[in-house]
Amino acid sequence: MRTIATLLLLSSALTFGQGASGEPFLSYRWHGGLSPYNEIAIGIESNGHAHVRSERLRSKPHEYDTELTKEELEALRTMVRSTDFFSQPEKDSEFATDVGETELTISQDSRTRKLTFGYRPALDPLCWFLRKLHTQAEAFRSLAEKDIYEVLTALAPNYASPKVLQPQRLKQPLMTYLIAETSNQKIQWALEALATLTTPEEFAGFIARQNFLEHGVLPDYGNFPETHRLALCPLYLAFLKEKYPHLSQFEKQADWRAEGMVRALGDLRYRPAIPFFMKWFDGNKNPGAGFGLAPLAQMESAGIPPLAAQLDNPSETLQQSAIELLTIASKDSPQRGLPNVVSKWEYSEMTKLFTRTVLPKLEQLAANDSSATTRKKAAAAIEEIKKEIDKAAQGEAPTKN
């Protein structure tokens, strides 16, 4: 399977879009300078066919073909006009000795000109366009060589590296690569790259179709766009429901994948998971807020009513767990000073629930409950929640958990 995947990648890189030849439109050659390349050459025909040839130091030359769309070709022609290519002076007014030498030949509007230069800022738009083509060729080379991190940096906007011209050309080859790859680290990088090329639904569907979660691959949701991270939540919830229907099973197993999913559902405040976590809550045997129940304190105003209802539960353990989770939830104010806090409006809705429902119940527990421990915890929670509400109203940072 790996051999077939590699052949598909090479085929995409070398033969994609080859068609009838056109008239020469642009020829680009760069060499010299401080660079890992001996030479980079690009040829573009009038019909949009582009050929890239690059030679790294101490490596064999790599060749790549692609087709420019009509819009990309027109953008390139517009750059030729806007940069006044045919009116550029023959010699550079400034020359940086470490930039190498560029030879650029263009045929347009019945004119042909070859210009040789080193540093020419006026031609930067043209050169940037061509460098994106070269980056794309190198991304395909890296993918064929399984150097997936280089592909990631050429696609993801949060990496300070040159980007490809036609990112969608890499989507299917990346999927092919992922199906064959077995290294978890490389799969993580490839999925992060794929997230830049797919819709959230397509991304989640691909992960589900390949059964990555069952094979021990937990996508590092923190590196994906929030839309893609949210699209993964139904997968996580389905996995937890199937594998760990009861909290005791989750606590005994120490499954790092399941722990990551629980953390993700809480961090993303995925409200459809509230009934599932409340089912776990019902089976809780410890009078506290364990890791498996922590997401209930992160569900904003939607998480408060089901927890408040547990303050009336005859179980002392569940009462005390609810008290602790509600106290934690009160600290999730906009003034928290950390990422992923609730909005001011959302916290105002939470404040209404705390004031109208939670605090009155806690006051009854503090005054009348038969358990001294519950009375003590309820009294402490009243003080803490009121303090957090007052601080949020005054714009102060809440105290740490």
N, C-alpha and C positions, 0 to 999 in steps of 0.2 A: 504493500500500500504506500509506503514512504517513497519508493522508487517512482510509482505512478504519479504521486503528488508533485515530486520534484520535476518530472517531465512536463506536467501541466504548467507549472510555474515558468519553466524555461520557454515553453511554447507561447505563453502569454507575453513574456518579455520580448521575445525575438520576432514573433510573426503577427502580433496584434495589429489589425487594420491595414496590412499591406494590400495595396491595390494597384491600379494602373499608374504608371509613372507620369509626373507632370514636369513642367519647365522649372529649371532652378530659380528659386526665389531668394534664398538666403543661405550663405555659407559662413560659418563661424569657426574660428580656430584659436585656441588659447594655449600658450606654453610658457614655461619658465616661471619665475617667481617662487615665493615661499608657499609651497602647496604639496599635498600628498600625491599630486598628479603630474606626470610628465607632459601630458597633452590632453585637451578636450576638444573634440570636433563635432559640430552639429550642422546638418544639412536639412533645409526645409524646401520642399517643392511647392509650386504654385497651387497644386491641388490639396495641400495640407499635409502630405506625407512627410514625416520627420524621422531622421536617422541620427542617432547619437553614438559616438565612439569615444570612449574614455580609456586612458591608460594610466593606471596607478603606478607609483614607484615600485619596482621589483615585482610587478604583477603582469599577467597577460591582459591584453586589451579586452574591453567589454563592449559589445554592440547591442543596441536596443532600437526598436522601431515602434512608432505610434502614429496615430492620425490626429491632426488638429481639427477641431470642429470649425465650422464656418465662422462662428463668433470669435473663436480664439485666433483664427487666421486674420480676421478683420481687425481685431485688437492689435495684432502685431503690425499690420500695414499702417494703422493709425499712429502707432508709436514711431514708425519710420518717418512719417510726415511731421509729427509733433516735435521730434528731436532734430529736425532739419539735417537729416543724415547726409543728403547730397550737397549741403552747403557747409558742412563741417570743415574746418581748416585741416591741412595735411599733417601738421605737427602739433603735438601737445604743448599747451602753454605751461603746464606743470607736469612733472613726471616723478612718480614714486618708484624707486628702483626695485621694490619687492613685490610689485603687482604682476609681473610678467608682461607678455606682449599678446595683444589681441589682433587678429586679422578678421575683418568683417566685410563680406561682399554681399551687396543687395541689388537685385534687379526689380525695379518697380516703375510704373508710369513711363515705360519706354526708355528708361535710363538704367545704367549699371555702373556701380562704383565699388572699388575696393579701398578700404581704409585700414591702416595699421596704426595702432595706438597703444599706449600703456595706461595712463590715467585720464579718462575723459568723462567727467560727471554728467555732461549733457546727454550722454548715451546710456546712462544707468538704466532707464526703463527698459530699453532693448536688452541689455545684458542681464538684467534681473529675470526677464521672461525666459531667456535662454538658459540661465542657471537653474531655473525651476525644472526645465526639461532635463537637464543633466542630473539634478537631484532625483527626478523620477526614474531615470535610467539606473542610477545607483541603488535606489530603493528596490527595484526588481532584482538587481544583482544580489543585494543583501538577502532578499527573501529566498532566492534560489540557494544561497549559501547558508541559510538558516540563521543569519545574523539579524534576528527579529528586532532587537533594540534599535538598530539603525533605521529600520522601517518605521518604528514608533515615532522616533524623533523627527522623521520627515513628514509625519502626518499630524501629530497632536500639537495644538497651538500653545500648550504650556511648556514646550521644550524650545530652548533658544537655538534652533537649528534651521537651516534652509528647508523650505517646504516644496512639495511636488506641484507640478502644474495641473495635473489631472488626477486628483485623489481617487475618484470613483473607479479608475482603471485597476486599482489594487484591491477592491472589495472581494471579488470572487477568488482571486489567488490567495488572499488572506484566509478566506474560509476553507479553501482546499488545504492550506498549510495547517490550520488548526485541527482539522479532522485527523491528520497524520501525526501531529506533534505529541510527545509524551512528557516533556519537561514542564513541570508546573510553572516555573518562573517564566519560561518562554511563552507558555499559554497565556499567562497574565499580561505580558507585554503585548502579545498579539490581540488579545481581547480589547485592551485599551486602545490599540490602533484601530480595530474594527469599529469601536464605538464612535469614532470620528466619521465613519462612512455609512452608518446605518441609522434608521429611525429607532426610537426606543423599543417599539413593538418587534421590529425585525431582529434587533439585537437580542432581546429576551427570548424570542422564538428560536433563534439559532442555538442559544445556550441550552434551551429545553430539548430541542430536537437531537442535539448531540449528547444529551444526558450527562453534561459535565459535572453536575452536583453529585450524581451517583458514583462517578469515577474519581471523586476526591478533589475536584477543582472548585474552589470557592472564589468567584470573581472578587477582586479587590475593589469593592464598590466605591471606595473613597477617591479613586482616580478617574471615575467616569462622570460625565455630566449628570446633574441631579435627575433629569428626565429619564436617563437610562438606569440610574440606580433605583428609581421608583418602579420602573418597569420590571425589575428583577424581584420586587417584593412578593408578587403572587407566587413565584417559583419557590422563594424561601418559605413562605407560609405553607404551601402545599407539602414541601419536604418535611417541615416540622410536624405537621398534622399526621403524616403517614408514619414517620419514624419515631416520633416522641409524643404520642397522644396524652401522656401523663407527665407531670413535672418530675416525679420521682425517677422516671426512666432517663430524662434529660440530665438530672443531677448525678446519676450513677455512671453514666456512659462516658462523660468527659470527652465529648466529640467536638473538636475544634471547629469543624464546619458548622455544626448546629449553633455553637456559641457565636460564631461570626454572623450567622443569620439573625439570631436574637438581637445582637447588637445593632445590626443594620435596620431591622424593623423599628427599633426604638429610636435610633438616631434620625431616621427619616420620618418619624411620627406617623407610621402607617396605620391609620385608624381601623381599616378592616381587620386588623389582627387583634383588636381589643377582645372580642368574644373568645378567641383561642387562649389568650393570656389569662382571661378571667377563669377559664376552665382549669388552667394550670393553678391559678390562685386557689381555687376550691380544694385542690389536693395538697396544698402547702402544709407542711408539718412543722415549720420553723417560724417563731414569732418575730419575723423581720422581713426586710426587703432583699431577698437573694437576687443573684444575677438573672435568673430566669424570669423574675417578676419585674425587674427594673423598667422594661419598656412601658409598663402601665403608668409610671410617673412621668413619662415623656409624651403622652398623647394629648397634651393641651386640655382644653375644656371638655373634650369628648371622654377623657379618661377619668374625670372627677366623679360624675354620678355613679358609675358602677362601684367605685371604691368607697364612696360615701355610704352607699347602701350596705356595705360590709361592716360599717360601724354598729349596725343593729344585729349583726350575726351573733348567735349564742356562743360561738367558738371563740374562746379567749385568744387563741393563736391567730385566727383570721382577723379579729378586731385589731390586734396589735400590728399585724402586717399592714393592714389598711392605714392605720395611723402613721406608720413610718413612710409609706409610699406617698400619702397625701402631703406630708411634711416636705418630702423631697420635691414633689411637684410644685410646691409654693415657691421654691427657690429658682424656678425656671423663668425668671423675669427678663425683660429687655435690658436691664442694667447689669446683667450677669457678668459682662466683660469677656464672654467666650463666644466662639462661633456657634451657629445653629440654635440661637435662643428664640423664644416666641416673640411675636410682634406685640406692640403696645396694645393694639386692639384686642388681640387674643388674650393677653394677660388681664385686660379689664374684664373680659368675659369670665375668665377663671376666678377673678376676685369676687365677682357677683356670686358664683357658686360657693366659694369658700365662706363668704359672709352670710348667705342665706341658708345654706344647707350644712356645710361641714362644721363650722364653728359651733352652731347650736347643738349638734350631735355630740361634739367633743366636750362641750360644757356639761351635758348630761352625764357623759361617761366619767368625767373628772369628779363630778359631785356624787354620783349614785352607784357606780359599778361595784360589784362585789369583789372584784380583783384589785388588790392594792397596786399591782404592777400596771394594770390597765389604767387605773386612776392617775398614777404618776406619769405614764406616757401621754395620756390625753392632756393633762395639764401642761406638760412641756411642749406638746404640739401646738396648743392654743397660743402660748407665748411666742413660739417660733413663727407660726404662720402669720400672726398679727404683725410681728416685727418685719417680716418679708413684704407684706402688703404695704405697710407704712413706708418702707424704704423705696419700694417701686413707685409709690405715689409721689415721693419726694425726689425721685431720680437718683437714688443712691444704689450702689452695688450691694447685692444681697450677700449674706454671710455664706461661707463655704459649707458643704455637707460635712 
